[in-house]
Amino acid sequence: MNRFAVILGVVVLAIALAAAPMPFTSTVGNPPQTVTIYPNLLFAVPLILLGALLLLYGAVAGEQARR
């Protein structure tokens, strides 16, 4: 088990999950309609995937050296 990779994965996941739910609401059109988008998901989704990969790597990395 690689503790550095696990800790880094947890930190990256925390940052990504904290940044993800920031909505941007705008009124457009005629008649006016409210539109809500989540632009931070373009940043958060790759970070969530990176954090998951780091956690998996950290959990499995030490086992290869012991064999």
C-alpha positions in Angstrom: 0.0 0.0 0.0 1.4 3.3 -1.1 0.3 5.9 1.6 1.4 8.9 -0.5 -0.8 7.9 -3.4 -3.8 7.2 -1.1 -3.5 10.5 0.7 -3.0 12.4 -2.7 -6.1 10.6 -4.1 -8.2 11.6 -1.1 -7.1 15.2 -1.4 -7.8 15.3 -5.1 -11.3 13.8 -4.6 -12.1 16.3 -1.8 -11.1 19.2 -4.0 -13.1 17.8 -7.0 -16.2 17.1 -5.0 -16.0 20.6 -3.3 -15.7 22.3 -6.7 -18.4 20.3 -8.6 -21.7 21.6 -7.3 -21.3 25.4 -8.1 -24.3 26.3 -10.3 -24.5 29.2 -12.7 -28.1 30.4 -13.2 -29.0 32.7 -16.1 -32.3 34.0 -17.5 -32.5 33.7 -21.3 -35.0 33.9 -24.1 -38.3 35.4 -24.8 -40.4 34.5 -22.7 -37.7 34.5 -20.0 -36.6 31.1 -18.8 -34.2 30.2 -16.1 -31.3 28.0 -17.1 -28.9 26.4 -14.7 -25.6 24.9 -15.8 -22.7 23.5 -13.9 -19.5 24.7 -15.6 -17.2 23.3 -12.9 -18.1 19.8 -13.9 -15.7 20.2 -16.8 -13.0 20.6 -14.2 -14.3 18.2 -11.5 -15.1 15.1 -13.6 -11.5 14.5 -14.7 -10.3 15.3 -11.2 -12.7 12.7 -9.8 -11.3 10.1 -12.2 -7.7 11.0 -11.3 -8.5 10.7 -7.6 -10.1 7.3 -8.1 -7.0 6.1 -10.1 -4.7 7.4 -7.4 -6.6 5.6 -4.7 -6.6 2.3 -6.7 -2.9 2.7 -7.4 -2.1 3.4 -3.8 -4.0 0.4 -2.7 -2.3 -2.0 -5.1 1.2 -0.5 -5.6 2.9 -2.3 -2.7 1.7 -5.7 -3.6 3.8 -6.0 -6.8 7.1 -5.5 -4.9 6.3 -8.2 -2.3 5.8 -11.0 -4.9 
